[in-house]
């Protein structure tokens, strides 16, 4: 009986830990998406107002959410496109968002200033739509994850006991 109770306690703790992990992944996705919006706004501002080179623009940017994934460091060393490719597995963004950012990064620095600003504006508007959708669905996804993990934990405990 003691072994069953210890097993039940272990399963309950595991289900709560798993729930917390998945909820933090959702929050990281939101934070990283916001970080990329900040980066694009920074690029747009620096190109439109100061006509700075990309290497200098990248060296001045910092965002805690993107720092954690290692993107900012790679951005400074190798550029936007290489930063995305190297850190794609660490970023918690959807494939669609990664594709949008990759297509933007591949055309970055290959046009006139006005064209760069337009591309920045278009990409920012796309990312802001996804950010808003992410904010709208985040509470529902968190509730779903928590309720599923708690239900799974309780059902396993009931079966075990």
Secondary structure, DSSP 8 states (H G I E B T S, - for coil): -HHHHHHHHHHHHHHHHHHHHHHHHHHHHHHHHHHHHHHHHHHHHIIIII---HHHHHHH---HHHHHHTHHHHHHHH-HHHHHHHHTTT----HHHHHHHHHHHHHTTSS-HHHHHHHHHHHHHHHHHHHHHHHHHHHHHHHHHHHHHHHHHHHHHHHH-
